[in-house]
Amino acid sequence: MEKIVFTPDDGGSVEFYVLEQTTIAGRNYILVTDTEEGDGEALILKDTASPTDSESVYEIVTEDEELSAVAEMFEKILDDVELES
């Protein structure tokens, strides 16, 4: 499982493990968790960077309709995963 490190604007770093990624309507989304094995907290993040940016900028998906649609897509991709809000 790929581990990525995020650097928030306030400094420090946060590590997540990437479970899956997908693109919907030209927007990239990743499903990440805070633990490599077992049940952990999961987040859906979307890349909000412009195509000309050299780095990705990820934000947590919080809008209910978008969150439900993307979670449903990840559940289809990962047969054995059920996402709860």
C-alpha positions in Angstrom: 0.0 0.0 0.0 1.4 3.4 -1.0 2.1 5.8 1.8 1.9 9.6 1.1 2.9 12.5 3.3 0.9 15.7 3.3 2.3 19.0 4.4 -0.5 21.2 5.8 -0.2 25.0 5.5 0.3 25.2 9.3 3.4 23.1 9.1 4.3 19.6 10.2 3.3 16.5 8.2 0.5 14.0 8.1 0.9 10.4 6.7 -1.9 8.5 5.0 -2.1 5.2 3.2 -3.8 5.3 -0.2 -6.4 2.6 -0.7 -7.6 3.6 -4.1 -7.9 6.5 -6.5 -10.3 7.5 -9.2 -11.2 10.3 -11.6 -14.8 11.6 -11.9 -15.7 14.4 -14.2 -12.1 15.3 -14.7 -11.4 15.6 -10.9 -9.0 13.2 -9.2 -10.1 11.7 -5.9 -8.2 9.4 -3.5 -9.4 7.2 -0.7 -6.9 7.3 2.2 -6.7 5.8 5.7 -4.6 6.5 8.7 -3.5 2.9 9.3 -1.9 0.3 7.0 -3.8 -2.7 8.4 -7.1 -3.2 10.1 -10.0 -0.8 10.5 -9.0 2.8 10.5 -10.4 6.2 9.8 -10.8 6.9 6.1 -11.1 10.1 4.2 -11.9 11.0 0.6 -9.7 13.7 -0.7 -10.0 15.6 -4.0 -7.3 17.3 -5.9 -8.1 21.0 -6.2 -5.0 22.0 -8.0 -5.2 23.6 -11.5 -3.7 21.6 -14.4 -0.8 24.0 -14.5 0.2 23.5 -10.9 3.3 21.4 -10.3 2.0 19.7 -7.2 -1.4 18.3 -6.2 -3.5 20.2 -3.6 -5.9 17.9 -1.8 -8.9 18.9 0.3 -11.2 16.6 2.3 -14.6 16.1 0.5 -17.2 17.5 2.9 -20.2 18.3 0.7 -22.8 15.5 1.3 -23.9 14.9 -2.3 -20.3 14.8 -3.6 -19.2 12.6 -0.7 -22.0 10.1 -1.3 -21.3 9.9 -5.1 -17.6 9.4 -4.7 -18.0 6.9 -1.8 -20.3 4.9 -3.9 -17.7 4.8 -6.7 -15.0 3.6 -4.3 -17.3 0.9 -2.9 -17.9 -0.4 -6.4 -14.1 -0.4 -7.1 -13.3 -2.1 -3.8 -15.8 -4.9 -3.5 -14.9 -5.7 0.1 -15.1 -2.2 1.5 -18.1 -0.4 2.9 -17.7 3.2 3.7 -19.7 4.8 6.6 -20.2 8.5 7.1 
